[in-house]
Amino acid sequence: MGILSRASYVIRSKLNAVLNRAEDPTETLDYSYEQLRDELQDVKQGIADLTTQKKRLEIQKRRLEENVEKHNEQARQAVEQDREDLARQALEKKKQKMSQIEDLEGQIQDLQNQQDQLVEQKDELQKQIEQFRTKKETMKARHEAAKASARVNEAMTGAGDEMQDINQAIERAEERTEDMEARSQAMDELREDGVLESQISDESSLERELEEVRQKGSVDAELDTLKAEMGKAEDGDSESTDSDVSEAELEQELTDESTQVDVDESEVESELDELKEDEK
Protein backbone atom coordinates (compact mmCIF):
# COMPACT_ATOMS: atom_id res chain seq x y z
CA MET A 1 0.00 0.00 0.00
CA GLY A 2 1.46 3.32 -1.09
CA ILE A 3 1.70 6.48 0.97
CA LEU A 4 -1.24 8.13 -0.76
CA SER A 5 -3.37 5.03 -0.39
CA ARG A 6 -2.55 4.78 3.31
CA ALA A 7 -3.26 8.48 3.83
CA SER A 8 -6.58 8.13 2.02
CA TYR A 9 -7.46 5.09 4.11
CA VAL A 10 -6.59 6.87 7.37
CA ILE A 11 -8.60 9.93 6.38
CA ARG A 12 -11.62 7.84 5.44
CA SER A 13 -11.42 5.86 8.68
CA LYS A 14 -11.23 9.02 10.79
CA LEU A 15 -14.09 10.64 8.89
CA ASN A 16 -16.12 7.47 9.36
CA ALA A 17 -15.43 7.54 13.12
CA VAL A 18 -16.47 11.21 13.31
CA LEU A 19 -19.65 10.50 11.37
CA ASN A 20 -20.48 7.55 13.59
CA ARG A 21 -20.19 9.74 16.68
CA ALA A 22 -22.25 12.51 15.11
CA GLU A 23 -24.90 10.21 13.69
CA ASP A 24 -28.29 10.23 15.37
CA PRO A 25 -30.01 6.85 14.88
CA THR A 26 -33.49 8.37 14.93
CA GLU A 27 -32.58 10.91 12.26
CA THR A 28 -30.95 8.18 10.16
CA LEU A 29 -34.07 6.03 10.36
CA ASP A 30 -36.30 8.93 9.38
CA TYR A 31 -34.02 9.78 6.47
CA SER A 32 -34.01 6.16 5.27
CA TYR A 33 -37.78 6.06 5.49
CA GLU A 34 -38.05 9.22 3.40
CA GLN A 35 -35.65 7.74 0.85
CA LEU A 36 -37.85 4.68 0.51
CA ARG A 37 -40.92 6.85 0.10
CA ASP A 38 -39.15 8.85 -2.62
CA GLU A 39 -38.22 5.61 -4.36
CA LEU A 40 -41.83 4.46 -4.18
CA GLN A 41 -42.91 7.75 -5.68
CA ASP A 42 -40.42 7.26 -8.51
CA VAL A 43 -41.85 3.81 -9.20
CA LYS A 44 -45.37 5.23 -9.28
CA GLN A 45 -44.21 7.94 -11.63
CA GLY A 46 -42.64 5.29 -13.88
CA ILE A 47 -45.90 3.33 -13.94
CA ALA A 48 -47.78 6.49 -14.87
CA ASP A 49 -45.32 7.23 -17.71
CA LEU A 50 -45.59 3.67 -19.07
CA THR A 51 -49.35 3.79 -18.89
CA THR A 52 -49.37 7.11 -20.75
CA GLN A 53 -47.10 5.72 -23.47
CA LYS A 54 -49.23 2.60 -23.78
CA LYS A 55 -52.37 4.68 -24.11
CA ARG A 56 -50.78 6.66 -26.93
CA LEU A 57 -49.93 3.45 -28.78
CA GLU A 58 -53.43 2.14 -28.23
CA ILE A 59 -54.84 5.35 -29.72
CA GLN A 60 -52.60 4.94 -32.76
CA LYS A 61 -53.71 1.32 -33.05
CA ARG A 62 -57.38 2.31 -33.05
CA ARG A 63 -56.73 4.90 -35.74
CA LEU A 64 -54.93 2.30 -37.86
CA GLU A 65 -57.78 -0.14 -37.33
CA GLU A 66 -60.19 2.53 -38.52
CA ASN A 67 -57.98 3.05 -41.59
CA VAL A 68 -58.01 -0.69 -42.23
CA GLU A 69 -61.80 -0.68 -42.27
CA LYS A 70 -61.73 2.38 -44.46
CA HIS A 71 -59.33 0.78 -46.98
CA ASN A 72 -61.37 -2.40 -46.93
CA GLU A 73 -64.48 -0.41 -47.79
CA GLN A 74 -62.59 1.41 -50.54
CA ALA A 75 -61.51 -1.93 -52.02
CA ARG A 76 -65.16 -3.12 -52.12
CA GLN A 77 -66.29 0.03 -53.83
CA ALA A 78 -63.50 -0.26 -56.39
CA VAL A 79 -64.45 -3.86 -57.16
CA GLU A 80 -68.07 -2.83 -57.60
CA GLN A 81 -66.93 -0.24 -60.11
CA ASP A 82 -64.64 -2.74 -61.87
CA ARG A 83 -61.59 -0.77 -60.78
CA GLU A 84 -59.23 -3.51 -59.78
CA ASP A 85 -56.28 -1.13 -59.79
CA LEU A 86 -57.97 1.04 -57.16
CA ALA A 87 -59.01 -2.00 -55.20
CA ARG A 88 -55.44 -3.27 -55.29
CA GLN A 89 -54.12 0.09 -53.95
CA ALA A 90 -56.69 0.09 -51.15
CA LEU A 91 -55.79 -3.46 -50.19
CA GLU A 92 -52.07 -2.63 -50.18
CA LYS A 93 -52.67 0.30 -47.86
CA LYS A 94 -54.84 -1.97 -45.73
CA LYS A 95 -51.99 -4.44 -45.50
CA GLN A 96 -49.53 -1.72 -44.50
CA LYS A 97 -51.84 -0.51 -41.77
CA MET A 98 -52.33 -4.04 -40.46
CA SER A 99 -48.56 -4.50 -40.35
CA GLN A 100 -48.27 -1.30 -38.33
CA ILE A 101 -51.04 -2.55 -36.07
CA GLU A 102 -49.07 -5.73 -35.39
CA ASP A 103 -45.98 -3.69 -34.50
CA LEU A 104 -48.03 -1.50 -32.17
CA GLU A 105 -49.59 -4.50 -30.54
CA GLY A 106 -46.10 -5.86 -29.80
CA GLN A 107 -45.02 -2.52 -28.32
CA ILE A 108 -48.20 -2.26 -26.31
CA GLN A 109 -47.67 -5.75 -24.96
CA ASP A 110 -44.09 -4.91 -23.97
CA LEU A 111 -45.26 -1.79 -22.18
CA GLN A 112 -47.97 -3.79 -20.47
CA ASN A 113 -45.41 -6.32 -19.26
CA GLN A 114 -43.20 -3.53 -17.92
CA GLN A 115 -46.19 -1.92 -16.28
CA ASP A 116 -47.18 -5.18 -14.60
CA GLN A 117 -43.62 -5.65 -13.39
CA LEU A 118 -43.47 -2.14 -12.01
CA VAL A 119 -46.82 -2.59 -10.29
CA GLU A 120 -45.49 -5.73 -8.60
CA GLN A 121 -42.35 -3.88 -7.55
CA LYS A 122 -44.45 -1.01 -6.31
CA ASP A 123 -46.62 -3.32 -4.22
CA GLU A 124 -43.57 -5.10 -2.80
CA LEU A 125 -41.81 -1.82 -2.08
CA GLN A 126 -44.90 -0.40 -0.44
CA LYS A 127 -45.13 -3.48 1.78
CA GLN A 128 -41.47 -3.11 2.73
CA ILE A 129 -42.00 0.56 3.50
CA GLU A 130 -44.87 -0.26 5.84
CA GLN A 131 -42.77 -2.88 7.59
CA PHE A 132 -39.84 -0.47 7.80
CA ARG A 133 -42.09 2.26 9.20
CA THR A 134 -43.27 -0.05 11.99
CA LYS A 135 -39.72 -1.18 12.71
CA LYS A 136 -38.51 2.42 12.55
CA GLU A 137 -40.98 3.59 15.16
CA THR A 138 -40.11 0.63 17.37
CA MET A 139 -36.39 1.34 17.06
CA LYS A 140 -36.92 5.03 17.79
CA ALA A 141 -38.91 4.18 20.91
CA ARG A 142 -36.21 1.77 22.05
CA HIS A 143 -33.53 4.36 21.36
CA GLU A 144 -35.34 7.06 23.31
CA ALA A 145 -35.91 4.63 26.19
CA ALA A 146 -32.23 3.68 26.16
CA LYS A 147 -31.21 7.36 26.17
CA ALA A 148 -33.53 8.08 29.10
CA SER A 149 -32.22 5.06 30.99
CA ALA A 150 -28.63 6.11 30.32
CA ARG A 151 -29.36 9.64 31.56
CA VAL A 152 -30.94 8.26 34.75
CA ASN A 153 -28.02 5.91 35.37
CA GLU A 154 -25.52 8.68 34.73
CA ALA A 155 -27.40 10.95 37.10
CA MET A 156 -27.51 8.24 39.80
CA THR A 157 -23.86 7.24 39.41
CA GLY A 158 -22.52 10.70 38.63
CA ALA A 159 -20.83 9.41 35.47
CA GLY A 160 -22.34 11.95 33.11
CA ASP A 161 -20.66 15.16 32.03
CA GLU A 162 -23.28 17.34 33.71
CA MET A 163 -23.10 15.39 36.96
CA GLN A 164 -19.32 15.54 36.79
CA ASP A 165 -19.51 19.32 36.53
CA ILE A 166 -21.96 19.38 39.45
CA ASN A 167 -19.69 17.16 41.56
CA GLN A 168 -16.72 19.37 40.78
CA ALA A 169 -18.75 22.43 41.75
CA ILE A 170 -19.69 20.75 45.05
CA GLU A 171 -16.06 19.86 45.71
CA ARG A 172 -14.98 23.44 45.02
CA ALA A 173 -17.70 24.73 47.34
CA GLU A 174 -16.60 22.32 50.07
CA GLU A 175 -12.98 23.39 49.70
CA ARG A 176 -13.91 27.08 49.91
CA THR A 177 -16.16 26.39 52.91
CA GLU A 178 -13.35 24.52 54.67
CA ASP A 179 -10.97 27.38 53.93
CA MET A 180 -13.42 29.89 55.37
CA GLU A 181 -13.97 27.72 58.47
CA ALA A 182 -10.21 27.36 58.97
CA ARG A 183 -9.76 31.11 58.55
CA SER A 184 -12.56 31.81 61.01
CA GLN A 185 -11.02 29.47 63.58
CA ALA A 186 -7.61 31.05 63.04
CA MET A 187 -9.06 34.53 63.55
CA ASP A 188 -10.78 33.38 66.76
CA GLU A 189 -7.53 31.91 68.02
CA LEU A 190 -5.61 35.07 67.19
CA ARG A 191 -8.23 37.19 68.87
CA GLU A 192 -8.13 35.04 72.02
CA ASP A 193 -4.33 35.21 72.14
CA GLY A 194 -4.41 38.96 71.69
CA VAL A 195 -2.31 38.85 68.56
CA LEU A 196 -5.10 40.09 66.37
CA GLU A 197 -5.87 43.05 68.60
CA SER A 198 -2.22 44.11 68.75
CA GLN A 199 -2.04 43.96 64.96
CA ILE A 200 -5.24 45.91 64.56
CA SER A 201 -4.66 48.74 67.01
CA ASP A 202 -1.97 49.85 69.51
CA GLU A 203 -4.64 51.46 71.65
CA SER A 204 -6.32 48.12 72.38
CA SER A 205 -3.03 46.73 73.69
CA LEU A 206 -2.61 49.79 75.90
CA GLU A 207 -6.13 49.45 77.19
CA ARG A 208 -5.51 45.82 77.98
CA GLU A 209 -2.37 46.64 79.97
CA LEU A 210 -4.21 49.39 81.86
CA GLU A 211 -6.99 46.95 82.65
CA GLU A 212 -4.43 44.49 84.04
CA VAL A 213 -2.96 47.27 86.18
CA ARG A 214 -6.41 48.24 87.44
CA GLN A 215 -7.22 44.64 88.29
CA LYS A 216 -3.91 44.23 90.12
CA GLY A 217 -4.50 47.50 92.06
CA SER A 218 -7.99 46.34 92.95
CA VAL A 219 -6.60 43.04 94.30
CA ASP A 220 -3.95 44.88 96.30
CA ALA A 221 -6.52 47.25 97.71
CA GLU A 222 -8.78 44.37 98.65
CA LEU A 223 -5.83 42.59 100.31
CA ASP A 224 -5.00 45.72 102.32
CA THR A 225 -8.60 46.02 103.41
CA LEU A 226 -8.59 42.36 104.44
CA LYS A 227 -5.44 42.86 106.47
CA ALA A 228 -6.89 45.96 108.13
CA GLU A 229 -10.03 44.05 109.09
CA MET A 230 -8.01 41.23 110.58
CA GLY A 231 -6.04 43.74 112.65
CA LYS A 232 -2.63 42.74 111.42
CA ALA A 233 -1.47 46.27 110.94
CA GLU A 234 -2.43 47.33 114.53
CA ASP A 235 -1.47 44.26 116.58
CA GLY A 236 2.17 44.01 115.42
CA ASP A 237 4.39 41.30 116.85
CA SER A 238 2.15 40.40 119.84
CA GLU A 239 -0.28 38.66 117.62
CA SER A 240 2.27 37.12 115.27
CA THR A 241 1.82 33.73 116.88
CA ASP A 242 -1.91 33.82 116.26
CA SER A 243 -1.20 34.93 112.71
CA ASP A 244 1.26 32.08 112.25
CA VAL A 245 -1.27 29.69 113.58
CA SER A 246 -3.87 31.07 111.25
CA GLU A 247 -1.50 30.75 108.32
CA ALA A 248 -0.66 27.15 109.31
CA GLU A 249 -4.31 26.30 109.63
CA LEU A 250 -4.99 27.93 106.31
CA GLU A 251 -2.25 25.91 104.58
CA GLN A 252 -3.56 22.74 106.23
CA GLU A 253 -7.07 23.43 104.94
CA LEU A 254 -5.75 24.08 101.46
CA THR A 255 -3.76 20.85 101.59
CA ASP A 256 -6.82 18.94 102.75
CA GLU A 257 -8.86 20.43 99.93
CA SER A 258 -6.17 19.51 97.37
CA THR A 259 -6.08 15.93 98.74
CA GLN A 260 -9.85 15.81 98.60
CA VAL A 261 -9.75 16.97 95.01
CA ASP A 262 -7.18 14.28 94.16
CA VAL A 263 -9.34 11.66 95.85
CA ASP A 264 -12.42 12.83 93.97
CA GLU A 265 -10.54 12.73 90.66
CA SER A 266 -9.35 9.17 91.33
CA GLU A 267 -12.92 8.13 92.14
CA VAL A 268 -14.15 9.72 88.90
CA GLU A 269 -11.46 7.91 86.90
CA SER A 270 -12.39 4.63 88.61
CA GLU A 271 -16.06 5.09 87.73
CA LEU A 272 -15.10 5.88 84.10
CA ASP A 273 -13.04 2.68 83.90
CA GLU A 274 -16.00 0.68 85.19
CA LEU A 275 -18.30 2.24 82.58
CA LYS A 276 -15.85 1.38 79.78
CA GLU A 277 -15.67 -2.25 80.98
CA ASP A 278 -19.48 -2.45 81.04
CA GLU A 279 -19.66 -1.13 77.47
CA LYS A 280 -17.20 -3.80 76.29
CYANA upper distance limits for C-alpha pairs under 8 A (distance plus 0.5 A):
  1 MET  CA      5 SER  CA      6.57
  1 MET  CA      6 ARG  CA      6.85
  2 GLY  CA      6 ARG  CA      6.63
  3 ILE  CA      7 ALA  CA      6.56
  4 LEU  CA      8 SER  CA      6.51
  5 SER  CA      9 TYR  CA      6.58
  6 ARG  CA     10 VAL  CA      6.60
  7 ALA  CA     11 ILE  CA      6.59
  8 SER  CA     12 ARG  CA      6.61
  9 TYR  CA     13 SER  CA      6.59
 10 VAL  CA     14 LYS  CA      6.65
 11 ILE  CA     15 LEU  CA      6.58
 12 ARG  CA     16 ASN  CA      6.48
 13 SER  CA     17 ALA  CA      6.71
 14 LYS  CA     18 VAL  CA      6.71
 15 LEU  CA     19 LEU  CA      6.59
 16 ASN  CA     20 ASN  CA      6.57
 17 ALA  CA     21 ARG  CA      6.84
 18 VAL  CA     22 ALA  CA      6.69
 19 LEU  CA     23 GLU  CA      6.24
 23 GLU  CA     27 GLU  CA      8.34
 23 GLU  CA     28 THR  CA      7.79
 24 ASP  CA     28 THR  CA      6.70
 25 PRO  CA     29 LEU  CA      6.63
 25 PRO  CA    140 LYS  CA      8.21
 25 PRO  CA    143 HIS  CA      8.28
 26 THR  CA     30 ASP  CA      6.74
 26 THR  CA    139 MET  CA      8.40
 26 THR  CA    140 LYS  CA      6.07
 26 THR  CA    143 HIS  CA      8.08
 27 GLU  CA     31 TYR  CA      6.58
 28 THR  CA     32 SER  CA      6.61
 29 LEU  CA     33 TYR  CA      6.63
 29 LEU  CA    136 LYS  CA      6.63
 30 ASP  CA     34 GLU  CA      6.74
 30 ASP  CA    136 LYS  CA      8.07
 31 TYR  CA     35 GLN  CA      6.69
 32 SER  CA     36 LEU  CA      6.80
 33 TYR  CA     37 ARG  CA      6.79
 33 TYR  CA    129 ILE  CA      7.71
 33 TYR  CA    132 PHE  CA      7.74
 33 TYR  CA    133 ARG  CA      7.34
 33 TYR  CA    136 LYS  CA      8.48
 34 GLU  CA     38 ASP  CA      6.62
 35 GLN  CA     39 GLU  CA      6.69
 36 LEU  CA     40 LEU  CA      6.65
 36 LEU  CA    129 ILE  CA      7.06
 37 ARG  CA     41 GLN  CA      6.67
 37 ARG  CA    129 ILE  CA      7.73
 38 ASP  CA     42 ASP  CA      6.74
 39 GLU  CA     43 VAL  CA      6.81
 40 LEU  CA     44 LYS  CA      6.76
 40 LEU  CA    122 LYS  CA      6.93
 40 LEU  CA    125 LEU  CA      7.12
 40 LEU  CA    126 GLN  CA      7.36
 41 GLN  CA     45 GLN  CA      6.60
 42 ASP  CA     46 GLY  CA      6.63
 43 VAL  CA     47 ILE  CA      6.74
 43 VAL  CA    118 LEU  CA      7.27
 43 VAL  CA    121 GLN  CA      8.38
 43 VAL  CA    122 LYS  CA      6.69
 44 LYS  CA     48 ALA  CA      6.72
 44 LYS  CA    122 LYS  CA      7.46
 45 GLN  CA     49 ASP  CA      6.72
 46 GLY  CA     50 LEU  CA      6.68
 46 GLY  CA    118 LEU  CA      8.20
 47 ILE  CA     51 THR  CA      6.55
 47 ILE  CA    115 GLN  CA      6.26
 47 ILE  CA    118 LEU  CA      6.78
 47 ILE  CA    119 VAL  CA      7.51
 48 ALA  CA     52 THR  CA      6.63
 49 ASP  CA     53 GLN  CA      6.72
 50 LEU  CA     54 LYS  CA      6.55
 50 LEU  CA    111 LEU  CA      6.79
 50 LEU  CA    112 GLN  CA      8.45
 50 LEU  CA    114 GLN  CA      8.17
 50 LEU  CA    115 GLN  CA      6.77
 51 THR  CA     55 LYS  CA      6.60
 51 THR  CA    111 LEU  CA      8.16
 51 THR  CA    112 GLN  CA      8.37
 51 THR  CA    115 GLN  CA      7.53
 52 THR  CA     56 ARG  CA      6.86
 53 GLN  CA     57 LEU  CA      6.93
 53 GLN  CA    111 LEU  CA      8.34
 54 LYS  CA     58 GLU  CA      6.64
 54 LYS  CA    108 ILE  CA      6.08
 54 LYS  CA    111 LEU  CA      6.63
 54 LYS  CA    112 GLN  CA      7.80
 55 LYS  CA     59 ILE  CA      6.67
 56 ARG  CA     60 GLN  CA      6.84
 57 LEU  CA     61 LYS  CA      6.59
 57 LEU  CA    104 LEU  CA      6.80
 57 LEU  CA    107 GLN  CA      8.24
 57 LEU  CA    108 ILE  CA      6.96
 58 GLU  CA     62 ARG  CA      6.73
 58 GLU  CA    104 LEU  CA      8.11
 58 GLU  CA    108 ILE  CA      7.60
 59 ILE  CA     63 ARG  CA      6.83
 60 GLN  CA     64 LEU  CA      6.70
 60 GLN  CA    104 LEU  CA      8.42
 61 LYS  CA     65 GLU  CA      6.59
 61 LYS  CA    101 ILE  CA      6.09
 61 LYS  CA    104 LEU  CA      6.90
 61 LYS  CA    105 GLU  CA      8.07
 62 ARG  CA     66 GLU  CA      6.65
 63 ARG  CA     67 ASN  CA      6.75
 64 LEU  CA     68 VAL  CA      6.63
 64 LEU  CA     97 LYS  CA      6.22
 64 LEU  CA     98 MET  CA      7.83
 64 LEU  CA    100 GLN  CA      8.09
 64 LEU  CA    101 ILE  CA      6.97
 65 GLU  CA     69 GLU  CA      6.89
 65 GLU  CA     97 LYS  CA      7.92
 65 GLU  CA     98 MET  CA      7.89
 65 GLU  CA    101 ILE  CA      7.76
 66 GLU  CA     70 LYS  CA      6.64
 67 ASN  CA     71 HIS  CA      6.51
 67 ASN  CA     94 LYS  CA      7.73
 67 ASN  CA     97 LYS  CA      7.60
 68 VAL  CA     72 ASN  CA      6.52
 68 VAL  CA     93 LYS  CA      8.32
 68 VAL  CA     94 LYS  CA      5.39
 68 VAL  CA     95 LYS  CA      8.32
 68 VAL  CA     97 LYS  CA      6.69
 68 VAL  CA     98 MET  CA      7.33
 69 GLU  CA     73 GLU  CA      6.65
 69 GLU  CA     94 LYS  CA      8.37
 70 LYS  CA     74 GLN  CA      6.72
 71 HIS  CA     75 ALA  CA      6.62
 71 HIS  CA     90 ALA  CA      5.48
 71 HIS  CA     91 LEU  CA      6.89
 71 HIS  CA     93 LYS  CA      7.23
 71 HIS  CA     94 LYS  CA      5.91
 72 ASN  CA     76 ARG  CA      6.97
 72 ASN  CA     90 ALA  CA      7.27
 72 ASN  CA     91 LEU  CA      7.05
 72 ASN  CA     94 LYS  CA      7.15
 73 GLU  CA     77 GLN  CA      6.81
 74 GLN  CA     78 ALA  CA      6.65
 74 GLN  CA     87 ALA  CA      7.29
 74 GLN  CA     90 ALA  CA      6.58
 75 ALA  CA     79 VAL  CA      6.73
 75 ALA  CA     86 LEU  CA      7.42
 75 ALA  CA     87 ALA  CA      4.54
 75 ALA  CA     88 ARG  CA      7.53
 75 ALA  CA     89 GLN  CA      8.40
 75 ALA  CA     90 ALA  CA      5.80
 75 ALA  CA     91 LEU  CA      6.70
 76 ARG  CA     80 GLU  CA      6.71
 76 ARG  CA     87 ALA  CA      7.46
 77 GLN  CA     81 GLN  CA      6.82
 77 GLN  CA     87 ALA  CA      8.18
 78 ALA  CA     82 ASP  CA      6.62
 78 ALA  CA     83 ARG  CA      5.31
 78 ALA  CA     84 GLU  CA      6.84
 78 ALA  CA     86 LEU  CA      6.23
 78 ALA  CA     87 ALA  CA      5.45
 79 VAL  CA     83 ARG  CA      6.05
 79 VAL  CA     84 GLU  CA      6.35
 79 VAL  CA     87 ALA  CA      6.57
 83 ARG  CA     87 ALA  CA      6.77
 84 GLU  CA     88 ARG  CA      6.38
 85 ASP  CA     89 GLN  CA      6.84
 86 LEU  CA     90 ALA  CA      6.72
 87 ALA  CA     91 LEU  CA      6.64
 88 ARG  CA     92 GLU  CA      6.66
 89 GLN  CA     93 LYS  CA      6.77
 90 ALA  CA     94 LYS  CA      6.58
 91 LEU  CA     95 LYS  CA      6.61
 92 GLU  CA     96 GLN  CA      6.78
 93 LYS  CA     97 LYS  CA      6.70
 94 LYS  CA     98 MET  CA      6.69
 95 LYS  CA     99 SER  CA      6.69
 96 GLN  CA    100 GLN  CA      6.81
 97 LYS  CA    101 ILE  CA      6.60
 98 MET  CA    102 GLU  CA      6.76
 99 SER  CA    103 ASP  CA      6.95
100 GLN  CA    104 LEU  CA      6.67
101 ILE  CA    105 GLU  CA      6.55
102 GLU  CA    106 GLY  CA      6.83
103 ASP  CA    107 GLN  CA      6.86
104 LEU  CA    108 ILE  CA      6.41
105 GLU  CA    109 GLN  CA      6.53
106 GLY  CA    110 ASP  CA      6.74
107 GLN  CA    111 LEU  CA      6.69
108 ILE  CA    112 GLN  CA      6.54
109 GLN  CA    113 ASN  CA      6.66
110 ASP  CA    114 GLN  CA      6.76
111 LEU  CA    115 GLN  CA      6.47
112 GLN  CA    116 ASP  CA      6.59
113 ASN  CA    117 GLN  CA      6.67
114 GLN  CA    118 LEU  CA      6.58
115 GLN  CA    119 VAL  CA      6.56
116 ASP  CA    120 GLU  CA      6.76
117 GLN  CA    121 GLN  CA      6.73
118 LEU  CA    122 LYS  CA      6.39
119 VAL  CA    123 ASP  CA      6.62
120 GLU  CA    124 GLU  CA      6.65
121 GLN  CA    125 LEU  CA      6.38
122 LYS  CA    126 GLN  CA      6.43
123 ASP  CA    127 LYS  CA      6.68
124 GLU  CA    128 GLN  CA      6.74
125 LEU  CA    129 ILE  CA      6.57
126 GLN  CA    130 GLU  CA      6.77
127 LYS  CA    131 GLN  CA      6.80
128 GLN  CA    132 PHE  CA      6.44
129 ILE  CA    133 ARG  CA      6.45
130 GLU  CA    134 THR  CA      6.86
131 GLN  CA    135 LYS  CA      6.70
132 PHE  CA    136 LYS  CA      6.22
133 ARG  CA    137 GLU  CA      6.70
134 THR  CA    138 THR  CA      6.78
135 LYS  CA    139 MET  CA      6.53
136 LYS  CA    140 LYS  CA      6.56
137 GLU  CA    141 ALA  CA      6.64
138 THR  CA    142 ARG  CA      6.70
139 MET  CA    143 HIS  CA      6.48
140 LYS  CA    144 GLU  CA      6.59
141 ALA  CA    145 ALA  CA      6.59
142 ARG  CA    146 ALA  CA      6.53
143 HIS  CA    147 LYS  CA      6.63
144 GLU  CA    148 ALA  CA      6.65
145 ALA  CA    149 SER  CA      6.57
146 ALA  CA    150 ALA  CA      6.51
147 LYS  CA    151 ARG  CA      6.64
148 ALA  CA    152 VAL  CA      6.72
149 SER  CA    153 ASN  CA      6.63
150 ALA  CA    154 GLU  CA      6.48
151 ARG  CA    155 ALA  CA      6.52
151 ARG  CA    160 GLY  CA      8.05
152 VAL  CA    156 MET  CA      6.61
153 ASN  CA    157 THR  CA      6.45
153 ASN  CA    158 GLY  CA      8.49
154 GLU  CA    158 GLY  CA      5.81
154 GLU  CA    159 ALA  CA      5.30
154 GLU  CA    160 GLY  CA      5.34
154 GLU  CA    163 MET  CA      7.97
155 ALA  CA    159 ALA  CA      7.45
155 ALA  CA    160 GLY  CA      7.03
155 ALA  CA    163 MET  CA      6.69
158 GLY  CA    163 MET  CA      5.51
158 GLY  CA    164 GLN  CA      6.59
158 GLY  CA    167 ASN  CA      8.14
159 ALA  CA    163 MET  CA      7.06
159 ALA  CA    164 GLN  CA      6.95
160 GLY  CA    164 GLN  CA      6.46
161 ASP  CA    165 ASP  CA      6.74
162 GLU  CA    166 ILE  CA      6.73
163 MET  CA    167 ASN  CA      6.50
164 GLN  CA    168 GLN  CA      6.61
165 ASP  CA    169 ALA  CA      6.62
166 ILE  CA    170 ILE  CA      6.69
167 ASN  CA    171 GLU  CA      6.63
168 GLN  CA    172 ARG  CA      6.63
169 ALA  CA    173 ALA  CA      6.63
170 ILE  CA    174 GLU  CA      6.60
171 GLU  CA    175 GLU  CA      6.66
172 ARG  CA    176 ARG  CA      6.68
173 ALA  CA    177 THR  CA      6.51
174 GLU  CA    178 GLU  CA      6.55
175 GLU  CA    179 ASP  CA      6.65
176 ARG  CA    180 MET  CA      6.67
177 THR  CA    181 GLU  CA      6.62
178 GLU  CA    182 ALA  CA      6.54
179 ASP  CA    183 ARG  CA      6.56
180 MET  CA    184 SER  CA      6.51
181 GLU  CA    185 GLN  CA      6.66
182 ALA  CA    186 ALA  CA      6.58
183 ARG  CA    187 MET  CA      6.60
184 SER  CA    188 ASP  CA      6.72
185 GLN  CA    189 GLU  CA      6.65
186 ALA  CA    190 LEU  CA      6.62
187 MET  CA    191 ARG  CA      6.51
187 MET  CA    196 LEU  CA      7.89
188 ASP  CA    192 GLU  CA      6.62
189 GLU  CA    193 ASP  CA      6.67
190 LEU  CA    194 GLY  CA      6.56
190 LEU  CA    195 VAL  CA      5.70
190 LEU  CA    196 LEU  CA      5.61
191 ARG  CA    195 VAL  CA      6.66
191 ARG  CA    196 LEU  CA      5.45
191 ARG  CA    197 GLU  CA      6.82
194 GLY  CA    198 SER  CA      6.82
195 VAL  CA    199 GLN  CA      6.75
196 LEU  CA    200 ILE  CA      6.60
197 GLU  CA    201 SER  CA      6.53
197 GLU  CA    202 ASP  CA      8.39
197 GLU  CA    204 SER  CA      6.85
197 GLU  CA    205 SER  CA      7.39
198 SER  CA    202 ASP  CA      6.30
198 SER  CA    204 SER  CA      7.29
198 SER  CA    205 SER  CA      6.16
201 SER  CA    205 SER  CA      7.66
202 ASP  CA    206 LEU  CA      6.92
203 GLU  CA    207 GLU  CA      6.57
204 SER  CA    208 ARG  CA      6.61
205 SER  CA    209 GLU  CA      6.82
206 LEU  CA    210 LEU  CA      6.69
207 GLU  CA    211 GLU  CA      6.57
208 ARG  CA    212 GLU  CA      6.79
209 GLU  CA    213 VAL  CA      6.77
210 LEU  CA    214 ARG  CA      6.61
211 GLU  CA    215 GLN  CA      6.60
212 GLU  CA    216 LYS  CA      6.60
213 VAL  CA    217 GLY  CA      6.58
214 ARG  CA    218 SER  CA      6.54
215 GLN  CA    219 VAL  CA      6.75
216 LYS  CA    220 ASP  CA      6.72
217 GLY  CA    221 ALA  CA      6.50
218 SER  CA    222 GLU  CA      6.59
219 VAL  CA    223 LEU  CA      6.57
220 ASP  CA    224 ASP  CA      6.67
221 ALA  CA    225 THR  CA      6.69
222 GLU  CA    226 LEU  CA      6.63
223 LEU  CA    227 LYS  CA      6.68
224 ASP  CA    228 ALA  CA      6.61
225 THR  CA    229 GLU  CA      6.68
226 LEU  CA    230 MET  CA      6.77
227 LYS  CA    231 GLY  CA      6.77
227 LYS  CA    232 LYS  CA      6.19
227 LYS  CA    233 ALA  CA      7.38
228 ALA  CA    232 LYS  CA      6.77
228 ALA  CA    233 ALA  CA      6.61
228 ALA  CA    234 GLU  CA      8.42
231 GLY  CA    235 ASP  CA      6.55
232 LYS  CA    236 GLY  CA      6.88
232 LYS  CA    239 GLU  CA      8.29
235 ASP  CA    239 GLU  CA      6.32
236 GLY  CA    240 SER  CA      7.38
237 ASP  CA    241 THR  CA      8.49
239 GLU  CA    243 SER  CA      6.73
240 SER  CA    244 ASP  CA      6.46
241 THR  CA    245 VAL  CA      6.57
242 ASP  CA    246 SER  CA      6.54
243 SER  CA    247 GLU  CA      6.57
244 ASP  CA    248 ALA  CA      6.55
245 VAL  CA    249 GLU  CA      6.53
246 SER  CA    250 LEU  CA      6.46
247 GLU  CA    251 GLU  CA      6.66
248 ALA  CA    252 GLN  CA      6.61
249 GLU  CA    253 GLU  CA      6.65
250 LEU  CA    254 LEU  CA      6.73
251 GLU  CA    255 THR  CA      6.57
252 GLN  CA    256 ASP  CA      6.60
253 GLU  CA    257 GLU  CA      6.60
254 LEU  CA    258 SER  CA      6.65
255 THR  CA    259 THR  CA      6.64
256 ASP  CA    260 GLN  CA      6.52
257 GLU  CA    261 VAL  CA      6.58
258 SER  CA    262 ASP  CA      6.72
259 THR  CA    263 VAL  CA      6.60
260 GLN  CA    264 ASP  CA      6.58
261 VAL  CA    265 GLU  CA      6.63
262 ASP  CA    266 SER  CA      6.73
263 VAL  CA    267 GLU  CA      6.75
264 ASP  CA    268 VAL  CA      6.70
265 GLU  CA    269 GLU  CA      6.68
266 SER  CA    270 SER  CA      6.60
267 GLU  CA    271 GLU  CA      6.71
268 VAL  CA    272 LEU  CA      6.71
269 GLU  CA    273 ASP  CA      6.73
270 SER  CA    274 GLU  CA      6.86
271 GLU  CA    275 LEU  CA      6.80
272 LEU  CA    276 LYS  CA      6.78
273 ASP  CA    277 GLU  CA      6.80
274 GLU  CA    278 ASP  CA      6.75
275 LEU  CA    279 GLU  CA      6.78
276 LYS  CA    280 LYS  CA      6.89
